[in-house]
Amino acid sequence: MKLRVKTNLLKELVNKASKCSTQNKMIPLTSLMSIVADSGKISITTSDAVNFFTLSEDAEVLEPFSVVVNVELFSKLVAKTTSDIITLELNSTSLSFTGNGTYQIELPLNEEGSLIIFPPIPTVENSVKGTIKLAAVKSVILANKPALAVGMEAPHLTGYYCKEKKVISADSFNICINAVETFPESVLITPIVFDLLSMSDTEDIAYEYTNDVIIFTTPKMSLFSRNMKGIENYPVDAVESFEDAEFPSKCTLPKTALLNVLDRLALFINDFDTNGVYINFTNEGAKIVSTRNNATELIPYQGSENFAPFTCLVQIESLKKQISARTGEVVNIHYGQPGALKLVDNNVIQIIALINDEDSEE
């Protein structure tokens, strides 16, 4: 079997498809890439053992072609190739790769010594079907991703909780509630699913799902995934209680100026400062003060409603991360509650937990 393909086309497919390959040495499947060409189309599939990601493009296919290669070597060789055309020819246990030169790539074999065949992707029956917008996917990545938990102490908090017309993410310090439409029923989605969907070639992405499986398709992409476990443990009621919580005061600050101030004050924070800064809401504006009182800056308000003096201690990296996820040029901060700050912008609500001041004094 032989395949001739334009180098730039193969580079794009391999680069995107490899993002689903985790290359976990304990799970051989995650280090493999399937290349199939037939009926005027070339398709590349990778997997992290949970998700199966396939990208396709139209191509001139003279004869059916199918091979499974090692992701790392093949993707690196494709990326470094500068010839216009790459020719792949399958031998008994190797792949001849011709570009700038000719290279013999040893192919992975199964326990019987035969060439590996990528496992077939399952189908689903009696599924719920619908469409999710690419704009919604990108909104979730921008707004919700900074509030995802990264540790495995509570694995369910590492995923996006999609409920009716909102997506929720939360960790120890942050909550994000994004009023964006995704799925009609509550599902818990692993972050890589949205990352992969963001490479969609169309605005409309079709989906179908059951209690366990969810499949996304476009004309040039398909993604098979499984819903995350532990949705019953997600503290959705506690998270949503902040959505309608009343904060007595509100102010508007310039986003860029606020981020610049936090960057400068971060220089005066060490490991013993609980990584926090004080925010004093004063008549003149928001005064940002380091915990050791050796750095202070004042940011004048661009707007203020129901002003009342208030001082709080907030984790600086958490605050920077949430502010950076804002799309506008200003940050609307609701304050006055002893436990949190609330940032509201269009359809996104962010909650940032405050540090107990007594903890910083210990």
N, C-alpha and C positions, 0 to 999 in steps of 0.2 A: 504494500500500500504506500502511496506517495501523495503528499499534499504540498502545493505551492501557495503561499499566502503573502500578502503585502506586510512588510515588517511593521509599519506604523499601526496597522489594524491589529496584528497579533500583540504588539506592545500594549495597546490600550486594553484589550481583553484580558491579557495576563495580569497587568497591573491592578485592574479592578477586581478580578476574580480572586487574586491572592489575598485580598483583605479578609476573606472568610477562612483562610488557612492559618490555624494557630501553631502548626508544626510542633505539636506535643509529642515528644519521643515515646511516651507511654501509649499513645494511640496512633498507630501507623497511618490510618485513614487521613488524619489531619495534615499529613505531609505530602499528600498526593494531589495531582491535578489530572482531570480527565479532559482529553481533547477529542472531539468528534466532529467530523465533517461529512455532510450528506445533503442531497437535495438542495444545493445552492446555498448552504448555510454552514458556518463553523460555530461550534458551541464549546465553551470551557466551563467545567464544574469543579468546585472545591467544597470542602466541608470542615467544620470544627467538631464533628461527631454529633452535633445536635442540629445544626443548620446545613442545608445543601443549597449552594448558590450557583446559578447557571446564568451566564451571559452569552448572547448570540449575536452574530452579525452576518449579513449577506456576503457571500464570497464565491469565487469561481471554483467549483469542486468538480474535478475530472473523474474521480472515483471515490467510493466510500472510504473513510479513513477513521480509525479509532485507536487511541493509545492512552495509557496512564503513565505519567511521569512524576519524578520528584519535583515538588514545587520550587524548592530553594535553588537548585542548580538550573533548572529550565528557565525560571523567571529572571535570574541574574544574567544568563546567556542572552536571552531575548532583549533585555534592557541594554546590553552592551553592543548589540549588533547594529551596524550602520548601513548595511546593504539594503537595497530597495525591496528585495524579495528573500524570503526564507523558505527553504525546501526541507520538508520532513519526510523521511523514508523509513518505514518500519522493517527491521530485520527480525531474526528469530528471537533474540533476547536484548536487542539494543535498538536505539533510534539514531539514524544518521541525520544530523542537523547541518545544513549547508547555508551559510550566510556570507560573512567575510572570509570564512574558511570552512572546512568540513570537520565536524566533531562527532565522535561516537559517544552517545549517552547510554549508560547502562540502565536498563529498565527494572523496576521493582518486580519481584516474583513472589508468588504465594508459596505455601509450605510444600506444595507438590512440584515446585519448580516451573510453574506455568506463569504466563503474564497475568498480572492482576487486572481484574475487570471491576470498574467502579460499581458499587451496589445500586440497584434500581431505586428511584425515588418513589416512595409510596404515594398513593392517591387517597382521597377521602370521599365518603358518601354521607348523605344526609347532613350536609354542612350549611352554615349560615354564610350567605354571599353578599358582597357589597363592594364599595369602592372607597379608597382613601386617597386624599390629595397629596401630591408631592409637597405642596406648600405647608400642609399640616405636619408632614414628617420633618421638614426642615425647622418648623417652629418648635417642635418638641426637642430637637437636638439643641437648638439655640437656648431656649428658655429652661427646659426641664433637666437637661443633662448635668448642669453644674450642681444640682441639688440631689443627685443620685448618691447613695451610699457606695463606698468603694471597698469596705471591709466585708468579711463574711460572717460577722457576729449575728447579723439579721439578714440572711440571704434574700428574703423577699423585698427588702428595701433597695436592692441593687437593680431592680427592674422598674419599668414604667407601668403604673397602674392606670389602665385605660378604662374609663367609666362613662358611658353615655356620651355626652358632649364635652368631656374634659379629660385631661391627662394629668396625673399627680406623680410627683417624685419627692422623696424626703430622705434626709439623713439626720445625724445627731443635732445639727445646728440649723438646717435649712429645710424649707418646704416650698414647693412650687406647684401652683394650681393653674393650669393653662386651659382656657376655655376654647378648645379646638376639637373638632369632630373627627373621631377615628372609627370606633366600633360600637355597635348598638348594645353590646353586653359587656360586662366587666371581664377584662382579661389582663393578665400580667405578662408583659413582653420584655424579653431580654434586650439590653441596649444595642447589641450588634445588629439586631433586626432593623432598627431605624437607621443605623449607620449605612447598612447595605442598601436599604430602600432609597436613601438619598442620592444614589447613583442612577435612579430611574431615568429612562429616556423619554418618558411621557409624564404629564401632570396627573393623569388618572391611573391609579394602581389597583387592579382588581384583587380581591381577597376572598377566600373561603376558609372557614374554620369550624372545628368541633371543640369538644371540651379539652382535647389534648393537642391537636394539630392545627397549624395555620399555614396557608399557602398563599403567596403573593405572585401575581403574574402581570407582565406587560408584553408587548410584542417582542422585545429583545431581552427580557430578564425573567427569571423565576426564582423564587426563594421558598424552600420548604423549611418550616421551623416547628418547634413545639412550645406550647405555652409554659411559662415558668410555674414551678410548684410553689405552694405557700400563699396563694392569694387570700386564703381564709385568715392568715395571720396579719395581713396588711392593716395598719391602724387607720383605715379610711375615715371612720367617724371622728376620731381625734383630730386628724388632719383637717377635715372639712369644717370643724368647729371654729378654726381660725379664719375661714373664708368670710364669714359674716360677723366676726368679732368687731366690736366698736372700739376705735382708737380715737381719743378725744381731740387730738391735734394733728395738723398736717402741714408739711412744708415742701417746697420745691427747690431742688438744688441742681446746678449744672453738672451733668454726668462727668464730663472730661475733667473739670476742675476738682471734683470730689475724688476721682481716681488718682489724679496727680498728687493730691494732698496725702492720700493713704499710702502711696508709693514712697513719699518722702518720710512720713512718720514711721514707716516700717523699718527704716534705717536705725531707729532709736528703740527698737523692741528686741529683747533677747529671750532666751528660752525660759526665763523665770518670770516673764511678764504675762503669762497665760495667753500670749499672742493677741492681746487685746488693746483697744483704744477706747478712751472715753469720748462720747458725743454729748456735748452740752448744748441744748437748744436754748438759745438766748434771744433777747430782743433784736440784736444786731444780725444774728445768723447762727449757723451751726459751728460751734467751736470744737475742733478735734484735738484731743490732748493725749499724749502718751501716758502710760500708767505711772511712770517715774517722774512725770511732770517736767521733762526736759525737752519737750517739743510741743509746740502749740500753733495751730493755724485756724483762722476764722474764714468761713465761706458765707458770704451774704446770701440771704434767701432770694430766690426769684419769685417766690409766692409764699404766702403763709395764711393759714386759716385756724381760727380758735387757738391762737398761741397761748401756751402756758409753759413756764420753765420746766425742763425735764433733763435729767442726766442719766445716761446708761453706759454700760460697759459691753462692748461687742467684739467678737472675734474678727480680727482685721482681714485675714485671708478669706473667711466666709463672706464678709461684707463685700470685698473686692470681687469675688467670684460672682456674686449675685448681681452686683451693679454692672459688671462687664456683660452680663447676659441681656441687659436692657437694649432695646432697639432704638429708643428715642434719644434726644439730646439732653433731656432732663430726667431727674429721678424724683418721684413723688413719694415722700416718706411719711407714713402715718405713725405717730408715736404717742406715748402717754400710758401705755400698758406696761406693767412692771416686768413682764416676761419676754416681750418680743417687740421687734419693729416690723412694720408691714409696708412693703413696696408694691404699688399698684400702677400698672401701665397698660392701657387698652384692655386686652383680654387675659393678661397675666398677673397673678398675685403671687408675691414672694414673701415668705415669713422667715425672719432671721432671729434665732433665739439669742437672748441676752445672757451674758455671763454674770453669775452671782458675784457681786462685788466682794463679798466675804471670802470667796475662793481665791481672789487675786491677792488678798492680804495675808493668806496663810503661807 
